Amino acid sequence: MKLKTPLTEKKTKELKAGDKVYLSGYVYTARDQAHKRLYKLIKNNEKVPIDLNNSVIYYTGPAPARPNQAIGACGPTTSYRMDEYTPALLKRGLKGIIGKGPRSKEVLESLKENKAVYFAAIGGTAALLSQKIIESKIVAYSDLETEAIRLLKLKEFPLVVINDVYGNDYYEIGQNKFKETR
């Protein structure tokens, strides 16, 4: 399925755990330190430096770009490290998250409550994934270097829906299917 940002609630309701998606459009990058700063601003009722409404955040810290490339290797990082901060961002309108690995019960509940989805990008393919990124610019926290918040423009970036707005978990579905075949 081809999907474009912004990622509205109408679009998230059409997605099901296990769907393969090719995402195009603009997404933000943010990792641990950027999340910590965003969370602090939200908790203090201060303005955040990016527009979270109907946005997608990709958990990645890209490598520097080589000549004639928009970005260097850009693979997903382990998502659970952002679990403490994710519900606050979802309440502010974030509709999609890209990472790898399972999420906490609190994040899963917040995804359902806020009609948002969690996508997985395939780990170990950072150099290949970077070929689907056609623009990159730092938009906040440049002092964090590779963990700065960037705005990326994606073209058919390959993803799998892991957690949908209905509470389905593709990791759990896959494990159950495996157990049934044993």
Secondary structure, 3 states (H helix, E strand, C coil): CEEECCCCHHHHHHCCCCCEEEEEEEEEECCHHHHHHHHHHHHCCCCCCCCCCCCEEECCCCCCCCCCCCCCCCCCCEHHHHCCCHHHHHHCCCCEEEEECCCCHHHHHHHHHCCCEEEECCCCCHHHHHCCEEEEEEEECHHHHHHCEEEEEEEEEEEEEEECCCCCEHHHHHHHHHHHCC
